[in-house]
Amino acid sequence: QEWLHFCHKKHSCAMRYSRPAKLKIIDCKTMEIVTAPPNCNYFALSYVWGKPSAATEGLTPSLLEPHSTPEVLRNAAPVVRDAIQIVKNLGKRYLWVDKYCIPQEDAEMKTKQIKQMDLIYEGAYCTIVVAAGENDAYGIPGLSRPRLVQPSCSIGNTEYVSTLPDPQMEIRRSVWMTRAWTYQEAFCSARRLIFTDHQVYFECKTM
């Protein structure tokens, strides 16, 4: 929250509001997919889909009745459930996730929104980047799975703690970094809250 507040108050990482028409987002409070309110602050998720797991394959809102949407989101892949929890923990309400917020059965609307992905990410208050794991079942370190332990040892009365890996190097080695889609998502985002297996790393267009 301090990182985001500092950027919002001190920087010129302005968000754009020229979003695609009828943009859908997840209301993390009601667990429903709703039309984005005008000029609302929403988070976007950037992650690696990978191969669908048996538990989540086919569970997209377009295949179910609207009143079933909350249950679908509660049974979504771990990375989506974790991202929803992050948004709630930060005191915010809305999240955009491609798999659930792009109409999968409306070919015309789907094509239009895919062509305007830059506007979706530019318009986000912050993008949650999951630079860990190879698929959406991996979850987000620090949420549904533990981070890797920071090495430490005690010698006599002195505690020695190893520095963590350079986050930029860790991000470059991730599967997330190898995808063209995620490259565009990160490039267009004004703010990036990046989760690795060791730590959380923040970047914006100024810092």
C-alpha positions as CSV (number, residue, x, y, z in Angstrom):
1,Q,0.0,0.0,0.0
2,E,2.9,2.4,0.8
3,W,4.5,1.7,-2.6
4,L,1.2,2.3,-4.5
5,H,0.3,5.4,-2.4
6,F,3.8,6.9,-2.9
7,C,3.6,6.4,-6.7
8,H,0.1,7.8,-6.9
9,K,1.0,11.0,-4.9
10,K,4.5,11.7,-6.2
11,H,4.8,10.4,-9.7
12,S,3.1,11.1,-13.1
13,C,2.4,7.4,-13.9
14,A,-1.0,8.5,-15.1
15,M,-3.7,5.9,-16.0
16,R,-5.6,6.1,-19.2
17,Y,-9.4,5.8,-19.2
18,S,-9.8,5.1,-22.9
19,R,-10.8,1.6,-22.1
20,P,-12.6,-0.8,-24.4
21,A,-16.4,-0.4,-24.4
22,K,-18.3,-2.7,-22.0
23,L,-15.1,-3.8,-20.1
24,K,-15.9,-6.5,-17.6
25,I,-14.1,-6.9,-14.3
26,I,-14.3,-9.1,-11.2
27,D,-15.9,-7.5,-8.2
28,C,-13.7,-9.1,-5.5
29,K,-16.3,-8.2,-2.8
30,T,-19.3,-9.9,-4.4
31,M,-17.3,-12.4,-6.5
32,E,-19.3,-11.5,-9.6
33,I,-18.2,-10.3,-13.0
34,V,-19.6,-6.8,-13.6
35,T,-19.3,-4.0,-16.1
36,A,-16.5,-1.6,-15.0
37,P,-17.8,1.5,-13.3
38,P,-16.6,4.7,-15.0
39,N,-13.0,5.7,-14.0
40,C,-12.8,2.9,-11.4
41,N,-9.5,1.8,-10.1
42,Y,-9.0,-1.9,-11.0
43,F,-6.0,-4.2,-10.9
44,A,-5.0,-6.4,-13.8
45,L,-3.4,-9.9,-13.6
46,S,-0.5,-10.9,-15.8
47,Y,0.4,-14.6,-15.5
48,V,1.2,-17.8,-17.4
49,W,-1.9,-19.9,-18.3
50,G,0.0,-23.1,-19.0
51,K,-2.0,-26.3,-19.6
52,P,-5.4,-26.3,-17.9
53,S,-5.7,-28.5,-14.8
54,A,-8.4,-31.1,-14.5
55,A,-10.0,-29.1,-11.7
56,T,-10.3,-25.9,-13.7
57,E,-10.6,-26.9,-17.3
58,G,-13.7,-25.5,-18.9
59,L,-14.8,-23.5,-15.9
60,T,-15.3,-20.1,-17.5
61,P,-18.3,-17.9,-16.8
62,S,-19.4,-18.0,-20.4
63,L,-20.3,-21.7,-20.0
64,L,-22.4,-21.2,-16.9
65,E,-25.5,-19.2,-15.8
66,P,-24.7,-15.7,-14.4
67,H,-25.9,-16.7,-10.9
68,S,-23.2,-19.4,-10.8
69,T,-20.4,-16.9,-11.4
70,P,-19.3,-16.5,-7.7
71,E,-18.9,-20.3,-7.4
72,V,-16.9,-20.4,-10.7
73,L,-14.5,-17.7,-9.3
74,R,-14.1,-19.5,-6.0
75,N,-13.1,-22.6,-7.9
76,A,-10.9,-20.8,-10.3
77,A,-7.2,-21.6,-10.7
78,P,-5.1,-20.8,-7.6
79,V,-3.4,-17.9,-9.3
80,V,-6.8,-16.2,-9.9
81,R,-8.0,-16.8,-6.3
82,D,-4.7,-15.5,-4.9
83,A,-4.9,-12.3,-7.0
84,I,-8.5,-11.7,-5.8
85,Q,-7.1,-12.0,-2.2
86,I,-4.3,-9.6,-2.9
87,V,-6.8,-7.0,-4.2
88,K,-8.9,-7.4,-1.1
89,N,-5.9,-7.3,1.2
90,L,-4.9,-3.9,-0.4
91,G,-8.3,-2.5,0.3
92,K,-9.4,-2.4,-3.3
93,R,-12.3,-4.0,-5.1
94,Y,-11.9,-4.7,-8.8
95,L,-9.7,-7.1,-10.8
96,W,-9.4,-7.8,-14.5
97,V,-8.4,-11.3,-15.5
98,D,-8.4,-12.2,-19.3
99,K,-9.8,-15.7,-18.9
100,Y,-12.9,-14.4,-17.0
101,C,-13.4,-10.9,-18.2
102,I,-13.1,-11.3,-22.0
103,P,-16.4,-12.7,-23.4
104,Q,-15.3,-16.2,-24.7
105,E,-18.5,-16.9,-26.7
106,D,-19.0,-13.4,-28.2
107,A,-16.5,-13.6,-31.1
108,E,-16.9,-10.0,-32.1
109,M,-16.5,-8.6,-28.6
110,K,-13.6,-11.0,-27.9
111,T,-11.7,-9.9,-31.0
112,K,-12.3,-6.2,-30.2
113,Q,-11.0,-6.5,-26.7
114,I,-8.0,-8.6,-27.6
115,K,-7.0,-6.0,-30.1
116,Q,-7.2,-3.4,-27.3
117,M,-5.3,-5.2,-24.6
118,D,-2.9,-2.3,-24.4
119,L,-5.7,0.0,-23.2
120,I,-6.8,-2.5,-20.6
121,Y,-3.4,-2.7,-19.0
122,E,-2.7,1.0,-19.4
123,G,-6.0,1.7,-17.7
124,A,-5.2,-0.5,-14.7
125,Y,-4.3,1.1,-11.4
126,C,-1.7,-1.6,-10.9
127,T,-0.9,-5.0,-12.6
128,I,-0.2,-8.0,-10.5
129,V,2.6,-9.9,-12.2
130,V,3.2,-13.6,-11.3
131,A,6.8,-14.3,-12.3
132,A,6.8,-17.7,-10.7
133,G,5.7,-21.2,-11.8
134,E,4.8,-22.5,-15.2
135,N,1.0,-22.5,-15.1
136,D,-2.1,-21.0,-13.3
137,A,-2.2,-23.9,-10.9
138,Y,1.1,-22.7,-9.3
139,G,-0.6,-19.9,-7.4
140,I,1.2,-16.8,-6.0
141,P,4.1,-17.2,-3.6
142,G,3.2,-15.7,-0.3
143,L,-0.5,-16.5,-0.7
144,S,-1.5,-20.1,-1.5
145,R,2.1,-21.3,-1.5
146,P,5.1,-20.4,0.7
147,R,8.0,-18.3,-0.6
148,L,11.4,-20.0,-0.7
149,V,13.1,-19.6,2.6
150,Q,15.7,-16.8,3.0
151,P,19.0,-18.6,4.0
152,S,20.2,-17.8,7.5
153,C,22.3,-19.3,10.3
154,S,23.4,-18.6,13.8
155,I,27.1,-18.6,14.9
156,G,27.4,-18.0,18.6
157,N,25.3,-14.9,19.4
158,T,25.3,-13.6,15.8
159,E,22.6,-14.2,13.2
160,Y,23.7,-14.2,9.6
161,V,21.1,-13.7,6.9
162,S,21.8,-14.1,3.1
163,T,20.7,-11.4,0.7
164,L,17.8,-12.5,-1.6
165,P,18.4,-13.0,-5.3
166,D,18.3,-9.9,-7.5
167,P,14.6,-9.7,-8.4
168,Q,15.3,-8.5,-11.9
169,M,17.5,-11.5,-12.6
170,E,14.8,-13.8,-11.1
171,I,12.2,-12.2,-13.3
172,R,14.3,-12.6,-16.4
173,R,14.7,-16.4,-15.6
174,S,10.9,-16.9,-15.2
175,V,8.6,-18.6,-17.7
176,W,6.5,-15.4,-17.5
177,M,9.3,-13.5,-19.1
178,T,9.4,-15.8,-22.2
179,R,5.9,-14.9,-23.4
180,A,5.0,-12.2,-25.9
181,W,1.6,-11.6,-24.3
182,T,3.1,-11.0,-20.9
183,Y,5.8,-8.7,-22.4
184,Q,3.0,-6.5,-23.7
185,E,1.1,-6.6,-20.4
186,A,4.2,-5.4,-18.4
187,F,5.2,-2.8,-21.0
188,C,1.8,-1.1,-21.0
189,S,1.2,-1.2,-17.2
190,A,1.8,2.0,-15.3
191,R,2.6,0.0,-12.1
192,R,3.7,-3.5,-11.6
193,L,3.5,-5.5,-8.3
194,I,5.7,-8.5,-9.2
195,F,5.6,-11.7,-7.2
196,T,8.6,-14.1,-7.4
197,D,9.3,-17.3,-5.4
198,H,11.5,-15.2,-3.0
199,Q,9.9,-11.8,-2.7
200,V,7.6,-9.0,-3.9
201,Y,9.1,-6.4,-6.2
202,F,7.5,-3.1,-7.2
203,E,8.1,-1.1,-10.4
204,C,6.3,1.8,-12.0
205,K,7.1,4.0,-15.0
206,T,9.0,6.4,-12.8
207,M,10.8,4.2,-10.3
